[in-house]
Amino acid sequence: MNDHEWLAERFEENRSHLRAVAYRMLGSLSEADDAVQEAWLRLSRSGADEVENLGGWLTTVVGRVCLDHLRMRKARREDPLDVHVPEPLVSRPDALDPEHEALLADSVGLALLVVLETLTPVERLAFVLHDMFAVPFDEVAPLVDRTPAAARQLASRARRRVQGAAPAPDTDLARQREVVDAFLAASRGGDFEGLLAVLDPEVVLRADAGGAPDGLSKLVRGARAVVEQALTFSRFAPFARPALVNGTPGLVTAQGGQPLSVLGFTIAHGKIVEINILADLARLSRLDLSILDD
């Protein structure tokens, strides 16, 4: 085995971990794969002769690549941040795809990714690397051009925002599926009271239609306002099918083989507290939904 083959083998051993880091940083599997590929290019150019901890080195390289990407994304973003829904990981309703299972080992739900989108790029990097992957602040600090103490403060500030905004979901998947099924049945039947029964009074609905005409992307708060939006969904409800969305029960709607939306639900205390809908056709086209085909 030559040096290049040895390096490639070591890199493959770390690929799943690096994709998990990048997905939490970017909220997009396609962009995460690009970041991982960039890390490989940097490794293959520089070699690893003086690298003692290759996994740690690669993690920080991916973190730096993602940080640059987030900064560029923030500079060019025109859509309101409060209606941005990250790209979900969609699996069959009965079991996670093995690839997705590795990416979601820490139960990274869609609601958490939405909150991570509200952090500044440096806050997100400090939180993801330290809190999710135990990277020491001494190694995080150079990436964000801060002292270790300042990097710790970034992560602490991010942690408070995440804990205050990301609802803690129920863990019983069977019960969650019952709630989502009840939501779908009530939507199909135009059942106003049935929808109210499964929604938390303070439920939030976030619909991201990307570059579609004004009014399709929206943020709606409160059960009655969300019910009105859910009833507009009723015409698409016949095309909805169950799926796992970032590891929890959700829905995918498609018509004529064309995906229309992915709905992720956060359920706490038996009620839906958050609904995140990706209806951006451009980004939906990048998702691999073939796993749902019969």
Sequence and secondary structure as in RCSB ss.txt:
>XXXX:A:sequence
MNDHEWLAERFEENRSHLRAVAYRMLGSLSEADDAVQEAWLRLSRSGADEVENLGGWLTTVVGRVCLDHLRMRKA
RREDPLDVHVPEPLVSRPDALDPEHEALLADSVGLALLVVLETLTPVERLAFVLHDMFAVPFDEVAPLVDRTPAA
ARQLASRARRRVQGAAPAPDTDLARQREVVDAFLAASRGGDFEGLLAVLDPEVVLRADAGGAPDGLSKLVRGARA
VVEQALTFSRFAPFARPALVNGTPGLVTAQGGQPLSVLGFTIAHGKIVEINILADLARLSRLDLSILDD
>XXXX:A:secstr
  HHHHHHHHHHHHHHHHHHHHHHHHS HHHHHHHHHHHHHHHHHH STT S HHHHHHHHHHHHHHHHHHHHHH
H  S GGG      EE TTS  HHHHHHTTT   HHHHHHHHTS HHHHHHIIIIIIT   HHHHGGGGTS HHH
HHHHHHHHHHHHHHHS      HHHHHHHHHHHHHHHHHT HHHHHHHEEEEEEEEEE TTS TTSSEEEESHHH
HHHHHHHGGGTGGGEEEEEETTEEEEEEEETTEEEEEEEEEEETTEEEEEEEE  HHHHTTS  GGG  
